[in-house]
Amino acid sequence: MTTSIADPEAGRTAAAPAEDLSVWPASTTRLPHGGLAVAGVPLTELADRFDTPLYVLDEGEVRARCRAYRDAFPDGDVVYAAKAFLSRAVVRWVREEGLGLDVCSAGELELAVTAGFPPERIVLHGNAKSPRDLAAGLRCGVGRVVIDSPSEIARLAAAVGPAGRQKVMVRVVPGVAAGGHHKIRTGTEDQKFGIPLSDGQALQAVARLLDQPGLELTGLHCHIGSQITEPEPYLEALRRLVGLLARVRDLHGVALPELDLGGGHGIAYRPGEPALDVPAFAARLRAELARCCAGARLPVPRLAVEPGRAVVGPAGVALYRVLSVKHGGARVFVAVDGGMSDNPRPALYGVRYAPRLVGRRSSAPLRRADVVGRHCEAGDVLAADAPLPGDVRPGDLLAVPVAGAYHLSMASGYNLVGRPPLVAVHAGTPRLLLRRETLADHRRRDIGA
């Protein structure tokens, strides 16, 4: 079914799906009078009970995506990237579904460990790990520390001490450009992450690590970018890293047993957008790894991937209440009670979403509108040119799908509006995971008066 959308700037109409739920959690169902339910829980009931802005996370969807990755990589390791979103409940879900965990700070690490995650299944990342980060990793007993710069080798070796032992990997920059925006492309040398392959620095770092008695080098790591929807960049990175494995074998007589290709697996934020086909991607990756290793006469290393967004992103929904609707020249602005403090991604990367009116059925023609936030920035736009009913009005409820990753994890305290709560839904039952941040929270933190 398609609906005509009026475009006031161009004086034309465009066809867009009116009932497409392809980017919503699989448990999403339509209700009478324009409502939607996720995991059997009506979104309007959640908004009424917990107020807005509100984030909703479908536990079943998260678990299903974890299992899909485990099925796609049965002989490898799937490591959830905690930076996408982390809470004690998510720690439990990921642990129970058999995934490892990738953390980037002492804060993420200690939340995970205190929530019961086995430290030996944790990988500690970070381009600039602080002494506190490294100390926490060693104290907790993380399974791997990913070396991101040559200077980190000496610092970690000193922290381990003469009697200690820590397994490490080297993050290699393979020189592969990939990703949905220049700010999230991390596989080339013109960014802050990793150790370059092309000029020999990565090989030098490997040699230094092999000389450190307290550090056990288990393999190579790379992360080439985010929102990648085709396997080819990963295959090229894999070929280059296998070439480095062969060089290490030839120079040092060591066959490193692990290869981690990071994450960045792309998902669709709007109907019709591409997404990485994980089973097909995994099959091609495993086949190419076997082929390359056979050609180099190397044993096949254990393969790891680190999905984050692809696990939690499609499981989340953000709910906002419309505060005002106004016209500015040829544009329509629909202002809501959240904004860039709970979702900075549109302002950072120009990401586009597909908000939807829920809770009432409208027969008005769709028109393009900018869904804007409440913050004191002209760039506080949550969804530009979004097709919404022409009669959208204050008090309406808007739902934004694909809101599980890099929303609350990147939320700020801008304008002291307070970060929204998060509710998990499962089998018809909602459960509050994160409460709303309040003015009292801000007052307790401000001790300077």
C-alpha positions, 0 to 999 in steps of 0.5 A: 500500500502506498500513499501520496506525500505532498512536497511543499518545496517542490510542489510535487507528490511522492509515493511512500509506504504507509504501513511498512513495518520492515524496520520495526522489531519482528514482534511489532503488531498493528492495533485498532485506531492506528496503534502499534504494540511491540512484544505484545505491549501497546506503545500508547500504554507505555507512553502513558505509564512511563511518560515521554520521551521514552525508549523501548527495547524488545528483549526477544529481538535482542536475543534473536539477533544474538542467536542469529550471529551465533548461528552464522559464526558457529566456529568463531566468536561473536563479541557484542560491542557494548558502546552501542548500548549497555545496561545490566539487563543487556549484559545478562541477555548477551551472556545467556546467548553465548556472546562475548563483550567488547568494552571501551572504558573502565566504566563499561568494564566494571558495569559488565563484571559487576552484572555477572559477565565472565571477564575472560570473555571480555575484550578491552578496546580504546584508542587512548586507554587511560591508566585507570582503564588498563588497571581495571582490565588487569584487575578484572582479568579481561580476556584480551586487551587490544593494543591500539598504539605503539606507546601502549605496549610499554605502558601495558607491559609495565602495568602487568609487571614481571610476574603477570601475563595478559593476552593481547591483540594488535589493532591494525589499520588495513587501509580499507575505506568503508562506512556510511559517513566519513566520521565513522570510517576507521579503516584508513590511516587518516583517523585516530584508531589503530596501527598502520599496516602500509608503512610497517608500523603494525609489523614492528608492533608485533615484533615488540609484543613478541619480545614482551614476556608479560604479554601474550600476542594472540592475533590481529584485530581491525575495525574498518568502519560502521554502517557497512552493508556489503561484504567486500570491504571486510573481505579486502581487510581480511586478505590484507590481515592474512598477508600480515599473518604470513609475514609474522610467520615468516619473520618470527616463526609464529602462527597467530591463532586469532583474527578479529574483523571488528563490527560496523555491520550496517542496518536499515533505518528506513524501509527500503534501505540496505542492510548487511545480510549476516548469514551470507556475509559470514559464509563468504568471510569464512570461505575467503579466510580458508582460501587465503590461509590455504594459499599462504600455508597458514593454519586457519585462525579463529575468527571473531566479529563484534556486532553492536548496532546490528544486535540492539539497533533494530530492537529499539523504539523511541517515543516522543510527544508532539509539543508544537507544529508550525510553518516556517516558509515552505517547511513544516516543523513538528517539535517534540519533547526530546531531541539531540540530548537523547539522540545526537546521531542526526546532528553528528552524521546526518542520519535519517529516520522514519517516525510514525504517528501512533495512537490515532488513525489519520485520514489526512494526506501525508506531507513532509515535515521536519521532526525537531527537538526541544534544544537550543540548536538549529541543528536539533533535527531528529528526522528531516523530511519525514512523511507524517499526516497533515493533521499532526498536532500537539499531544500526538505520539510519534514513534521512531524505530531502529532506536536501540543503538547509539541513542541513550549510549551517546545521550547528554545533559544538554539544557538539563532536560534529563536523559529518558528512561528505558523500558524492556518489553517481553511476552506482553510485559514491560520492565523498567531498566533505566529510570528517567534522569531528574533535576534531583540527579543534577542537583546531587552532582553539582556540589560547588555552591 
